[in-house]
Amino acid sequence: MAHHSLQRKHVVITGGSDGIGRALALEVARRGARVTLAARSADKLAAVAQEIAAADAEALAVPTDVASEASCRDLVAQAVARFGDVDVLVCNAGIGSAAQGEEVVPVAAIRKTMEVNFMGAVHATAAALPSLRRTHGLIVGVSSWQGLFAFPNSAGYAASKHAMQGFFDSLRLDLRDAVDVLVVSPGPVATAIHFTDPARARNLTRTRIEKQCMPVAECAGLIRSAIEARRRDLVMTRTGQLAAKLYPFFPDFVDEQIVRASRRFYS
């Protein structure tokens, strides 16, 4: 596979203040990229930008609400004004969503999750697309295993990630020969998203999360490598790859394994 250098490339990362987004920003900055960071927290964004500057790389922090189309247009306008056209857009902003108590279909939570995880990716992509066309750039959708197969108590999150998968798969066809599209599907990663639902996470600690999940720096390194190789998809870990291959043929078996693994994780 061809290697595409990130040196002096302009990378825009939504959800860049924490977790995978922060780790990826530091990772691509070390490769010489100029980074525009977007997230709602101005203070957290500024801290990441300072980390990047301390590593002798360039960063711009733009407080952004990806659920707002106008906010995403402003993000891209500021990014292009500072660093020129966008070479790589990483749609990483996201929130967790879980069933609350006995409410199997928490309508308000599902709506909010779709607005941030799915429509946030749509808004950012629509805003950046003219710029990406000029650079023959790359769109990276940070999805999840749950874009391929669902977990229990995660209807909103799974729906948002399935929607992202379909959106970017279709977009890849529409933009062929103009803009490349990569969909990334991590499994459990050691981030704060596991604490979204306090009731489910009551037995979790950061130490347990770190022991049971992929380190965030490792996840970021895999995404960076996939960006440089211009891959079309990246399903992380052998477990995830095997589950994705088996699911169309043995869905009941995969469902049972997922339920058992989820119970072990949260118990």
N, C-alpha and C positions, 0 to 999 in steps of 0.2 A: 504494500500500500504506500502511496506517495506521502511524503512528509511535508506539511505546510507550516512553515515557521511562523511563530507568533511575534517575532521581533518587529516592533513599531506598529503592530496591528492594533486597531481600536476595538476593544471588547466591552460591551455593555452588559452588565449583570444585574437583573432584578433580584430582590431578596438578598442583596449583597452585604447586609450588615451583620449577619450571623450565620452559623451552621455551614451548610454546603456552599452557599454563596460567598461568604467571607473566605473560606478556605480556597475556593476556586479563584477568587480575585487575587489572593496572595500567590497562588500557584502560577497563574498566567503572567502576573507582574514579574515573577522571577524569570520568566521566559522572554521578557522584554516588551510585553504588551503595555499599551496605555489603556487604563481601565476607567470606565464610568460606572459608578456604584449607585444603585437605586434601592430605596427602602423607605418605610415611613419614619423611622427614627433618625433624626438629624444627628443626634449625639453619637449613636453607634456608627453611623456612616462616616462621620468625621474621624472617629477613632481608627476605623479600618483604613481610611485614606492616609492617615498619619503613619500607620504601619507600612503601607506601600511606599510612601515617600522616604521612610527610614531605610528602605531597601533600594534606594536610588531609582525608583520607578515613578511614573506619573499616574495620578488618579484624580478624578473629579467626583465629588459626592453630590447627588441631587435627591433631596427628599421627594419621594414619589408614592402615591397611592395607586397601585396598578388596577384597582377596581374602577378607577376614573379614567375614561378615555382621554379627557383633556390633560390630566396629569401625565399620562404617558406621552402625549404629543409634546408637552413641555420638556419632559426628560430628554427626548430625542433631539429637540431643538437645541437645548443646552449642550448636549453631548457633541453634536456635529459642530456647533460653534467653537467648542474648545479643541477637539481633536480631529475634526474632519469626519468624513463618512464612516459609517459603522461597518466593520469587517465581520464581527461575530456578535450576535445577540443571544444572550443566555436567559431564557424565560424560566427563572428558578423560584420566584416569589410564590409562597404557598403557606397555607395554614392547615392544621389537622382538624378532623371532624369525627366525632364518635356519637353513637346513640347515647342519649342521656337518660339514665335510669331505665324505666320501663318503656320509654318512648322509642320505638323501633324506627320510626320515620320522623326525625326532628326537622320539620319543614324549614324553620328559620335558620337553623344551623347549616342545613344542606344548601339553602339559597346563598348564604354568606360564603360558604366554601366554594361554590361554583363561581361566584363573582370574583373571588380572589384567585383561585387556582386556575380555573379555565378562562374566564373572561379577562383576567389579568394577562394571560399569555396572548390572547387574541388582541387586546388593546396594544400591548407592547409590539407585537409583530406588525400590526397594521401601521403603527406610527413609524417603525423603522424600515419598513419594506422598500420605500423608494430609495433610501440610502443604501440598503443592502443590495439592491439591484445594480447600483452603480459600481459596487466593489466586487460583484459576484461573490457575495458573502455567504455566511453560514448562520442558520437559526438552530439553536439548541433548546429543545424542550426537556426540562428536567421533570420527568414523570415519576414512575414508581413501579415496582412489581404489581401494584394495584391497578395499573393501567392495563395489565394483561390478565390478571385473575384477582378476585376480591378477597378481602379479609373480613372476619365477623366484626360486627359493631362499627363498621366504617362505611356506611352507605354513601354519605356525602363525599368523603374523600375518594373512595373508589370510583364514584360517578364522575368526579372532576378529572381524575387521572385517565379513565377510559375516554372521556371527551377530549382530553389533550392528545391522546394517542390517535384517535380518529382524525382530529383537526390537522395534526402535523403530517400524518400519512397522506391525507388528501392534498395538503399544501405542497408536499414533495412532488406530487404528480403535476400540479398546476405550475410549479416554478422550475421544473426540470430544465437544465441548461442555463438557468438564470441565477438561482439561489439554491444552495444545498441545505438539507434539513437532517438533523440528527436528533433522535429521541433516546434519552437516557432513562433507564429503569433501575434505580438502586433498590436494594432490599433494605432491611433495617440499618440505619446509620446512627451513630452516636450524636444525636442532636436533641434539642429541647422539645421537639414535636411530640415525643412519646408522653409528655406530661400534659397534653391538651385536655384530657378528661381526668380530673383528679380522682374520680371514683375508680376508674380502671387502673390508674397508675399509683394507687396507694401503697403498693408493695415495692415500687421501683425506687431506686436511688441512682445517682449519676454513676456511681461505681459499678452497679449492676448493668446499667445501660452500656457503659464502656466495655464491659466484659463480653456482652452478648451481641454487640453490634459492630459493624464495620467502622473503624476510625474515620473521622470526617476528612482527615488529610489524605487517607488512602482513596477515599471516594473521589475527592477533588483531583487527585493524580490520574485516576482512570478516565475521568471526564476530559481532562486536559489532553491526554494521549489520544482519545477518540476525536477531539477537535482537530488536533494536528494531522491525524490520519484521514480526516473528512469521512468518517464512518456514517452510515445511515441509522444505525441503532447500536445500543450498548445495554445489554441486560447483565447486571452485575451478579457475580458469584456462580459457581457451578450449580448450587441448589436452585437459584432463580432460573438459570438457563434450562435445567432439567424440568422444573415445574412448568415452564412455558411450553416446552416441547410436548410434555405428557398431557397437559390440560385438555387439548382438543379431542384426545382419544380416550382418556381415563379421567373425566371431570370429577366423578364421585370420589375416586381415590385421592386426587389432589385436594379436593375440598376437605376431606377427613384429615389429611396431614396438616393442612393449614389451620384447621380448628384446634387440633392438638398442640401445634406449635404456639399458637396464640395463647392458649390457656397456660402453657408452661412459662411463656414470656411474662405474663402479667400476674401469675400466682406467686 
